[in-house]
Amino acid sequence: MSEKEINTSAVSPEEEQLSLNDDRRVKSLSPGALVAKRFFRNRLAVVGLVILAVMFIFSYIGGWIMPYGQEQVFFTEEYQMKEYAGATENNEYRYISAEGQDFGAVLQAKFTLAASKKADTFDNKDLVYTVTELGPELYTVSQGETVIGLAYKDIINPFDQNAKFSFNFTVAALEAYVNEESSFTADGVNYTIDDNATIASPDGEIAYVSRVIVQSKVAGTTISRELKELVSQNIEDGITAFTYTGADGVEHEYTMEYNPADKIWSIKEATATRVFDMYSSPSSEHPLGTDKNGMDMLTRLMYGGRVSLRIGFIVVFISAFLGVILGGVSGYFGKWVDQLIMRIVDIFYCIPSTPLLIILGAAMDGMRVDPQIRMLYLMLILGFLGWPGIARLVRGQILSLREQEFMTATESSGLRVSRRIFKHLIPNVIPQLIVTCTMSLGSTIITESTLSFLGLGVKFPFASWGNIMNDVNNVHVLTNYWFIWIPAGVLLVLTVLGFNFVGDGLRDAFDPKMKR
Amino acid sequence: MYKYIIKRLILSVIILFFVVFIIYAVLRCLPASYVETMAMQLSQAPGSKPYEEWLVQLNAQYGLDIGIVPGFFVQLKNLVTFNFGDSWKYTVPVLEKFNSVIWVSFVMGCIALVLELIIAIPLGVIAATKQYSKTDYAITAIALTGISLPTFFLATFLKLIFSVKLGWFDLFGLVGRDHQSLTAMGQFLDKANHLVLPIVTLVIISIGGLMRYTRTNMLEVLNADYIRTARAKGLSENKVIYNHAFRNTLIPLVTIVGGSLPGLFSGALITETLFAIPGIGYASYYAMVAGDIPFSMFYLSFLAILTLAGNLITDLLYGVVDPRVRYS
């Protein structure tokens, strides 16, 4: 054995001075050390201990290291194609009446017929109207000597939205434009038209001519001429995607789509909307993605671990506290006290705990209990439902210990009852108590997470491993987003497994009959 | 023996009385959300009475206007005379609903129990006979994993693998979409197919406990003197283990399995809810969440009776299978 090897190995001069009855000569281990030795020989128990250590570090130190908060919501920009403008090429005649004349709908219709037949005249109500072609697809209509209206397809777009142009100006400008002249005179003013179809008065540019009509589809925006020209150029060239830098210097991306049914080019812009970063896949920023509220999953898991572990410990502490006191009293005093407490234990054993917890959870839902207070209630209820098992264990142990000689010794030396129970009996129950508590830590965490999973335990905004997994009730999440529920489930199973391994190892280690 | 049984029965009735009282008190202390919701709905009908009047009328109708203690005795009288009332949520008599849902749960529980016994007992025996071997470690680890698995995680995991990825089973329900058009045999197979995953879940969850129980008891028996005697007189190891040790291990096993028989009627609350199997667990889950007092009251009392019956059977079976135990 290793102890003997230590003793037979070469000793240093100082150690030779030690007397023979020095305790290092025959190395004896304290009962605690023996338990520890047996415990660490059990591989499963050590694995469990390592798992638990990792979980504590993950939950407590991890949550502290993570730069994000438990309730920090992340946003993302989502791009949606929104209709920005619509463009149509004007293929219909448009009409304006000369000042003081009426070029009404009937005349317009008759004109269209005449134009399609290339007739020079048409009749309406016994009057003969003359059609004069000023240029390609530009006509004036006169009755006798009076010009009553103009039919045109090219459109004059004033730079100043409020500008009104006179009939004469329109006729002259369009005539010059369709005939590709560079200047014209209207109402005694000389205007010029350049190659880009911009009409300039001596005071500056006032309007431009284009056959493409671009209308804004977004309220409150006007479309600049450059964009309009770009659009008409693109329609001619058949380009469907282009970028345009607006007056504010921001580059916009547009796509164009032609709708043959109503002959409209719709111009769409990708606009960013700020939305919750829901169910985003794992990335360097969010190692386990984000949940449905746009919160970082890894951080939620860490805080959820804190909640699950804390609830487990507090609940087990409450049950152990009540169980030890009631079990101890019951076992020590016996008789009617024992009968009474054991019948209470029987009653508690009989209460179906899961249904009761579900009912209470649903009731707290109904009463809209604050999540923080709800967590407290949950711990109290779970703790209160857990004590009878421990009381029974403690009572059973004490009943057998009570009859042993050392208890007779304490009685004969006149110790107080409370001292006899808590100083001499309870410490002997501690090993079994530790084992039971460790195992019930695991089962408490399962109960809590099951309730949270059903939405009846720990509630949002608090995270718990159970309520993180709650999302999986949505089949879409189940099939598409493994990172929402697998990590939480794995952590939960590992933690409970850790407690059970350690509990099992402790049970074996505390058992003096153990072979090894 | 008969004296003992009668004493135990009387004790059980007393315990049951208090349990039912506690259950009733808890149910009554809850905000009667069902009645309130109903009153709210009724008061919103055109030309209806105001909410408060409806609330008073409904409370009187459901016997909620009297105090907890008198109310409890009314309820107790009803329970004793098997008059369980009508379920609020399902709007049929409680017993009728119970009768329509209990058998699915019972069949599920029976199959799961049989599978559990077939798997857990041999593994437990093997683990005990090869204590501290690799096999023992593996079996212990499997058993502890089974205990550590939360039902909801296991069920979801099985759903992902077998329903979503492999497409072998449906995600929810007891019957498929085309159930009505199937032949009798087809309908049976359809139901069987839908019960596979819930039963697998139940077996995996509960197998660990029984396995460990078998192992612990087998180890205890293997350390007993009569086993040493059996070995000393030169019996083969097989004979020692299966004739001497295993038969003695059966004593605690029979008692615990006998004690769990009433539990077959209690249904699997979580598993049935997760798989939407219309059994007693599923029906009562939704009744409880809806605040359906008559159904919850019935279900909880029923569970308490099953627990008491289980304990009684366990204790009695001890005497039956182990001749060393005598009742005083």
Interface residues (C-beta under 8 A of the other chain):
Chain A: R43 L44 R343 D346 I347 Y349 C350 I351 P352 T354 P355 L356 I358 I359 L360 A362 A363 G366 M367 G442 S443 I446 S449 T450 F453 L454 G466 M469 V472 V475 L478 T479 W482 W485 G489 L492 V493 V496 L497 F499 N500 F501 D504 K513 K515 R516
Chain B: L11 I14 I15 L16 F18 V19 I22 I23 V26 L27 L30 P31 S33 Q131 Y132 Y137 T140 A141 L144 T145 I147 S148 L149 P150 T151 F152 F153 T156 F157 K159 L160 V164 L171 N223 S266 L269 I270 T273 S284 Y285 M288 V289 A290 G291 S296 Y299 L300 L303 A304 T307 L308 N311
